[in-house]
Amino acid sequence: MFGKTKGHYQYFSTTPGSDITSNERFQEKLNFLGLSQVGRGSVAELKEIYEKNHEMILDKFYDRLMQIDEFKEVIDQHSSVVKLKKLIHKHFMSIFQDELDLNYIFRRRKIAYTHAKIGVLPNWMISAYTLINQFIIPLIVEAFPKDRKKMMDVLLAYDSIVTIDQQLIVETYIEIQAGSIINGLGEIIKYNVQLDQIKNLIQFQERQEQDVLSVKSSMEQLDESVDEIAASVGEVSQHTQSSLKELHNGIDALQNVTQLLKSTDGGHHQVQDNVTELVERVKSVSQLMEFIKGIAEQTNLLALNASIEAARAGEAGKGFAVVAEEVRKLADNTKSSVQSIHNDIKKLLEITNNIDALTKKSAEDLHRGVNETANISSALADLNIALQQQGMHFKEIASTTHQQAAAANEITIRNKNIAENSSRSKDISYKTGEEIYELSKMINHYRTETISKNFIISQEDIIELTITDHLLWRWRIYNLMLGFEQMSEHDISSHKDSRLGVWYYGKGRELLGTEPAYKELEKPHALVHEVAKKAVHAYNAGNQALAEEYLVELADISQIVIGKLTILKQIIVNSKKQYTH
């Protein structure tokens, strides 16, 4: 009973870490688990146990999986039990016999990528390993019933190698998830930072608002002018209608006068005919007087002859002489009276001829005046018809002008609404731009916080992060100029302190220091920070134009940096391809 006390079982060697050499991240796992070449030797025992029992293990494993609906659906959709048994057998054989090198790591990563692609989550993968353990661990215990140390060595070697396997797969899942978030959020941020038309939109809205206000002012003036014109046109239309009515009445009166003149012209023609007849009558009387005068002269001559004959007859002819004398006196008196009447008739004939000439001229003038008056009356009647039509058109113009005045007033009201809407639209555009920027800040905050605390990130995804960071710098300064961000020159750190700088002078140099793209990256990266500071300084100094110029320069330099980073990212991706085939 006082025998020697058994010492505690010790799996780890007294030397910390592992004597198996691998890459940095994998070495950490080997060191933590204390997996040594000696422990790795116990895996040979595992291989033997597995090979003897693998059919039973895999049959029980897949019988159990096929009882779970989710697993059955995935297996039926993407593969078959027969194929999967071959694959998992090959996988376990690699666990027991392959070197723990990069090929070993990337084969596990491939398993994670394949299962992630078909929707198998890491919790199912861990459950599957646990299920396998439930089949293998009892077999290990049964294989070494009397050799407790050997059994513990093999059990713990199995636990270590399977734990490493699970860690590699789970880490790959985390990398996939991190990559998905980095690239997904990065794409969203890239899309957001491409929304750099907000500034143009806001500027356009401001110009549009000014134009609309100018149009509104002009339209109000035009509206007043149109109202004045409409009022003037209406008043002119009323005066025109009144004047046209008076013109119409005047033309009617003129036509009546024309008719009266035509009647007078006809009466004047009758007067002229009467005067002409009077002249002819006077001429006839004058001729009669000439005839009577001739008779008187002949009578006087006969009386003279009778007197001569009576004188010859002497006493016997006295009585005849007295009669002859009386006849002669009567002839002289007649001659004298006829001469007087002839003179009067001659004078009357002159007057009558003058009256006839004047009457003819007056008749001609009156007739010509009547014709001209008739022509004027006709022309005025035609003009009156045309003016009446124009008057109707003018009335229509007045009506149309009033309608245009109403339309102009309506346009003024609508233009006022447009001006108000334009102002609201500018405010909405400004608010939209501000909210887009706030959204990008929230996304970036989520991206930074989540990734920095919870994820294992691959080198290519780290480069993708730096690309997004670079885009965000320009985006921040762009939004600074819109008034959505506040920055000073002190907020822009040295290029060496940025995420890209830390990576560039650390892991980046270690992995890619000899690459031309790596060497060409340093200068433009430093220049980005320098130009960003200048842009912020110019903006805060109130020199918007200079700040805009720096922003354009910053965008050009950023594209160079992003181009170099994209090349480096592809180099890393290509370097991994040799392990994935």
C-alpha positions, 0 to 999 in steps of 0.5 A, spaced: 500 500 500 506 504 500 507 503 493 510 508 488 505 513 486 503 514 479 505 520 476 500 525 472 500 523 465 503 529 461 502 529 453 505 536 452 513 536 452 517 540 457 519 545 451 514 550 449 511 550 442 511 545 437 517 542 433 513 542 427 515 548 422 509 551 418 507 558 416 506 564 421 498 563 422 498 555 422 505 555 426 501 559 432 496 553 432 501 548 432 504 551 438 498 552 442 496 545 441 503 543 443 503 538 437 510 535 436 513 530 431 512 525 437 505 527 437 505 526 430 507 519 430 501 517 434 497 519 428 500 513 425 496 508 430 490 512 428 491 511 421 491 504 422 485 504 427 481 508 422 483 504 416 480 497 419 474 501 421 473 506 416 467 503 412 463 502 419 465 509 421 462 512 414 456 508 414 454 510 421 456 517 419 452 517 413 446 513 416 445 519 421 446 524 416 441 522 412 436 522 418 437 529 418 432 533 413 437 539 412 443 534 410 439 530 406 436 535 402 443 538 401 446 531 399 441 529 394 441 536 391 449 537 390 452 530 390 451 522 393 452 518 399 457 514 395 461 520 392 461 523 399 464 517 402 470 517 398 471 524 399 471 524 406 475 517 406 480 521 402 480 527 407 481 523 413 487 519 410 490 526 409 489 527 416 493 521 418 499 521 413 499 528 409 505 533 411 502 539 415 504 544 410 501 549 406 498 544 401 495 541 407 492 548 409 489 550 403 486 543 402 482 544 408 480 551 406 477 548 399 473 544 404 470 550 407 469 554 400 465 548 397 461 547 403 460 554 404 458 555 397 452 550 398 450 553 404 453 548 409 454 552 415 460 551 420 456 549 426 454 543 421 461 542 420 463 542 427 457 537 429 459 533 423 466 532 426 463 531 433 459 525 430 465 522 427 469 523 434 463 519 437 465 513 432 472 513 432 474 515 440 471 508 442 475 505 437 481 508 440 480 506 447 478 499 445 485 498 441 489 500 447 485 497 453 492 495 457 496 501 455 493 507 458 499 512 456 499 509 449 491 510 449 492 517 451 497 519 446 493 517 441 487 520 443 490 527 444 494 526 438 487 525 434 484 531 438 489 535 436 489 534 429 482 534 428 482 540 432 487 543 427 482 541 422 476 544 425 480 550 426 482 551 419 475 550 416 472 555 421 477 560 420 476 559 413 469 560 414 470 566 418 475 569 412 469 567 407 464 571 412 469 577 413 471 577 405 463 577 404 462 583 409 468 587 406 467 586 399 459 587 400 460 593 404 466 595 400 461 595 394 456 599 397 461 604 399 464 604 392 457 605 389 456 611 395 462 614 393 460 614 386 454 618 387 458 624 386 453 627 382 449 630 388 454 636 388 452 637 381 445 636 383 445 641 388 449 646 384 444 645 378 438 646 383 441 652 386 441 655 379 435 652 377 432 656 383 435 662 381 432 661 374 425 659 376 425 666 381 428 670 375 422 667 370 417 668 376 419 675 377 419 676 369 413 672 369 409 677 374 412 683 370 409 680 364 403 678 367 402 685 369 404 688 362 399 683 359 393 685 364 395 692 362 395 690 354 388 686 355 385 692 359 388 697 353 386 692 348 379 692 351 378 699 351 381 700 344 376 695 342 370 698 345 372 705 342 373 701 335 366 698 336 363 705 337 367 708 332 365 703 327 358 704 329 359 711 327 362 710 321 357 705 319 352 711 320 356 716 317 356 711 311 349 710 311 348 718 311 353 719 305 349 714 301 343 718 303 346 724 300 349 721 294 342 719 293 339 726 294 345 728 289 343 723 284 336 726 284 339 733 284 343 731 278 337 729 275 333 735 276 339 739 274 339 736 267 332 738 267 334 745 269 339 745 263 334 743 258 329 748 260 335 753 260 337 751 253 330 751 251 329 758 254 336 760 250 333 758 243 326 761 245 330 768 246 334 767 240 327 766 236 324 772 239 330 776 237 329 773 230 322 776 230 324 782 233 329 783 227 323 781 222 319 786 225 324 791 225 325 789 217 317 790 217 318 797 220 324 799 216 320 797 210 313 801 212 317 807 214 320 806 207 313 805 204 311 811 208 316 815 205 315 813 198 307 815 199 309 822 202 313 823 196 308 821 191 303 825 195 307 831 195 307 830 187 300 829 187 299 836 190 293 838 194 290 831 192 295 828 195 294 831 202 290 826 205 294 821 203 300 825 205 297 825 212 296 818 213 303 816 210 306 821 215 302 817 221 304 811 218 312 813 217 311 815 225 308 809 227 314 805 223 319 809 226 316 808 233 315 801 232 323 801 229 325 805 236 321 800 240 323 794 236 330 796 237 329 797 244 326 790 245 332 788 241 337 791 245 333 788 251 333 781 248 340 781 246 342 783 253 337 777 255 340 773 250 347 774 253 345 773 260 341 767 258 347 764 254 351 765 261 346 762 265 346 756 260 354 756 260 354 756 268 348 751 268 352 746 263 358 747 267 355 746 274 351 740 271 358 737 269 361 739 276 355 736 279 355 730 275 362 729 276 361 730 284 355 725 284 359 720 280 365 721 285 361 721 291 358 715 289 365 712 288 367 715 295 360 712 298 362 705 294 369 705 297 367 707 304 362 702 304 367 696 302 372 700 307 366 699 312 365 692 311 373 691 311 373 695 318 367 691 320 371 685 319 377 688 322 373 690 328 370 683 329 377 681 329 379 686 334 374 684 338 376 677 338 383 679 339 381 683 345 377 676 347 384 672 346 388 678 350 383 677 356 384 669 355 392 670 355 392 675 361 388 669 364 393 664 362 399 669 364 396 669 371 395 662 371 402 661 369 404 666 374 401 662 379 404 655 377 411 659 376 410 661 383 408 653 385 414 651 381 419 656 385 416 653 391 417 646 389 424 648 386 426 650 393 423 644 396 427 640 391 433 643 393 432 642 400 430 635 398 437 634 394 441 637 400 438 632 405 438 626 400 446 628 399 447 629 407 443 622 408 447 618 403 453 621 406 451 619 413 449 612 410 456 611 408 459 613 414 454 608 418 456 603 413 463 604 414 463 604 422 459 598 422 465 595 417 470 598 421 468 595 428 465 589 426 471 587 422 476 589 427 473 585 433 470 579 430 474 577 423 480 573 421 481 577 414 485 574 408 491 579 405 487 580 399 481 582 403 486 587 407 488 590 401 480 591 399 479 594 405 485 599 404 482 600 397 475 602 400 479 606 405 482 610 400 475 611 396 472 614 403 478 619 403 476 623 397 468 621 399 469 625 406 473 631 402 467 631 397 462 631 402 466 637 406 465 641 400 458 640 400 457 642 408 456 635 410 463 634 413 467 638 418 475 636 418 481 640 419 488 638 416 490 635 423 484 630 422 489 627 416 494 623 419 501 621 416 500 616 410 505 611 414 499 611 420 493 609 415 491 602 415 494 602 408 501 605 411 501 600 417 500 594 412 505 597 406 511 598 411 509 591 415 506 585 412 505 588 405 513 589 405 514 582 407 509 579 402 510 583 396 516 588 397 520 585 391 514 587 386 514 593 382 507 595 383 509 595 391 515 599 390 511 604 385 505 605 390 509 609 396 509 615 392 502 616 390 500 614 397 504 619 400 501 624 395 494 622 396 495 625 404 499 631 402 493 633 397 488 631 401 491 636 407 491 642 401 484 641 399 482 641 406 486 647 408 483 651 401 476 649 403 477 652 410 480 658 408 474 659 404 477 658 397 472 653 394 475 653 387 482 651 389 479 646 394 475 643 387 482 643 383 485 639 389 479 634 389 480 633 382 487 632 383 486 627 389 481 623 385 486 622 379 492 620 384 487 615 388 486 612 382 493 610 381 493 608 388 487 603 387 490 601 381 497 599 384 493 595 390 489 592 385 495 589 382 498 587 388 491 584 390 491 579 384 498 577 385 496 574 392 490 571 389 494 568 384 499 565 389 494 561 392 492 558 386 497 553 386 495 550 393 487 550 390 488 545 384 
